Amino acid sequence: MWRSIKDQAKLEVCDMGIYLAVEAGLCALGIVVMVFVHMFSNEASYFPIGSMIAALAVLCLILFGGIFSLGMGFDVAVSMGRTRKLYLPSAFIVYFIMTLVLMTGLFLLLRVETAIYGVVLPGKIKDSIPIMTEFTVPWIFGASAAMTGCTALGAAVVRRFRRGKIVLLAVWLLACWTLPGATDGRNENILDRMGNAWGQWFAGFQTWAQISMLVGVGVIFCVTAYLLFRKQAVQW
């Protein structure tokens, strides 16, 4: 198993470097934009736009990049003689480590960006964005586990079902449409109310319980993906 994990990690090193470069580059771009906005306007406050842009990029890279990379990697590995029982757990572990590294990078970039604004934009008010201010170390592990599970299950669904890509797109759109209600408490339409309902339900738990739920969801999704992958044939 350890050898399989090392082999899988070697294959993902290039992608990991690209992901980190995109993450850092977009954050730097956001910082430049925010500084220029304040140079040519009279804005009284600022928010970490660079980290927010980087967070969206990381989300898309992990989910969509990971989903299709995992599917293609499965085909290559099985066609070259590796067993599903050996490849899938090692791939899940490597993708979790990659996600963990990217989330840690996002955590650090958020602190760096805030520190830069404190020096470059003295006297300006920092806007409070709950989803960013509450992003602490425990959430790195919980979010990484949940996102790894989503990646694994998404790859399995896309390969297993004829309309898997449509299902994936529908879930993504539903998540995007309900997120404002869950994070900002919006109540403008039925989707906002749906998001508001599950956001309030989740917020009712203590932090350790929330993290445990995310880890549990990630593990359940990975197990489900393993069961779906186990009997799938190679697709070329």
N, C-alpha and C positions, 0 to 999 in steps of 0.2 A: 504493500500500500504506500509506504513512504517513497519508494522509488517512483511509483506512478504519479504521486503528488509532485515530486521534483521534475519529472518529465513534462507534466502538464504546466507547471509554473514556467518552465523554460519557453514553452510555446506562447505564453501570454505576456512575456516580458515586453515585447515590442508594443503590443496594444496598451499595456499599462503605462508605458512612457508617453504614448500619444495622448491617452486620457488625462494624465497629469499635466501635460503641456497645455491642452485645451482648457482644463480647469483653471490653471494659473493665468493663462493668457486672457480668458474672458473676465476673470476677476480684475486684472490690471486694466483692461479696457473700461470696465464699469467705473473704476476709481477715477480714471482720466475724465470720463464723461461727467461724473459728479463734480469734480474740481472745476471743469470748464463751465458747468452750469452756474456754479456759485461765483465764478469770476465775472460772468456777464449778466448776472441777475441779482436780485435782492432777496433771494430765498433765505428764510430764517432757520431752516432745519435741514438735516440730511438723513439719509438712511443707507444701509450697506447694499447699494445696488449691484456692485461687483460680485459680492458673495451670493446674492439672489440669482444673478444670471448664471454664475458658476454652478449653483445648486440645481437649476433647471437643466443645465447641460449634463451634469453628472447623472441626474435622474434618467435622462434619455439615453445616455451612453450605457449605463448599467443595465437598464431594462431592455431597450431595443437592440443595442449592440450585443449584450450578453445573450439575449434570446436566440438571435440568428447565429452568433458565434458558437454557442453551445450545440445547436442543431447540426451545424457543419462539422464541428469537432467530433461529434458522436459518429457521424458517417465515416469520417476519416479513420478514427480510432478503431471502430469495429471492422471496417474493411481491411485494416492492416493487422488484424488478429487479436486485438485487445478485447477482453471480455467486458460485457456490460457491467457485470458485478464489480469489476475493478475500475473501469473508467468513470462511471457515474459518480461514486462517492468522492473520488479524487478531484473530479471537475467541480463538484459542488464546493468542496473545501477551498480550492484555488479561487473560485469566483467570490467566495465569502471573504477571503483575504484581500482580493483586489478591491472589493467594495469597502472593506474596512479601511484600506489605505486611502481611497478616494474620500471617504467621509471624514477621516482624520485630517486630510489636507483641507477640506472645506471648513472644518472646525478651526484650524490654524489661520486660514485666509480671512475668516470673519474677524478674528482678533486683530490680525495685522491691519486689515482695512479700517477697523474702528480706531486703531492707534494712529494711523496716518491722518484720518480726518481730524483727530484731536489736535494734531500739530499744524496741519495745513488750513483747517477751517476753525480757528479758535473763536470761541464765543457763540458758535452755532449750536442749535438744539438738536440732539439726537432723537429721531423718531423711534418710538418703541414698537417693534414688530414681534409679537409673541413667539411666532414659530422660529424666529432667529435668536431672540434673547434667551429662550428656554432650551436652546440646542447645547446641552452640556455633554460631558464625557459618557455617562451611561447611555445616552441616546445614540451615540455612535455605534455601540454594539447592537442595541435593539433594532435600529434602522437598517444596519448592515445585514442582520439575520433575516429580517422581513423582506428586504429587497432581493437578497439571494434566493429566497424561497419563491418570490414572484418571478424572477428570471428563470429558475428551473421549471416551474409549473408552466410558465408562458411558452417556453421552448417545447415542452412535452405536448401541450395542447395544440400548438401550431403544426406539429408533425403528426399528431395522432388523428386529428379530425380534419375533414375536408374543408370546413369553414372555420378553422382555428384562427386564421388571421382576422376574420370578421369579428369573432368573439373577443379576441385580444383588443381590437380597435374599440369595440363597444365598451369594454371594461375601462379602457384608458379614458375615453370621453366622459363616461359616467363619473370617474374619479376626478377629472378636471372640473366638471360642472358642479360637483358637490363640495369640492375643497373650500371654496370661499365661504360657504355656510358653516363648515366645520371649524375653520381657523379664525374667521373674522366675525362670526355670528350674524351674517347676512340673512335676511328673511324676505327676499323680494319675490321668489317663485318657489314652486314645489321642490326643485332640485336644491335650492338653498336650504329649505326646511328639512329635507332629507339629510343633508350634510350637517346642519345644525343639530339634528337629533342624535346622530351617531357621534358627533364631536362632543356634545354634552355628556353622553353616556360614557365615552372613553375618558373624559376629563374627571369623571366622578371617582376614578380609581387613584390610589397613591402611585407615585412615580415607579417604585419597584414593581408594582403589579402591572403597570403599563408596559414597562420594559420586558417583563416576563411574558406578557401576552404577545408582544411583537416577536420575541424569540420563539415562542410556541407556534405562532403562525408560520414562521419561516421553516421550522422543522417539519411541521405537518405538510406544507407545500412541497418541500424537498422529498419527503417520503412518497407523497402522491405522484410527483414527477418521476421518481425512480420506478414506481409500479407501472406507470404509463410507458416509460422508455424500455422497460425490461424485455418486452416482446416485440418491439418495433424492428422492422427490417431497415437495411441501409437504403437511402433514397439518393439517387444520382440524376 
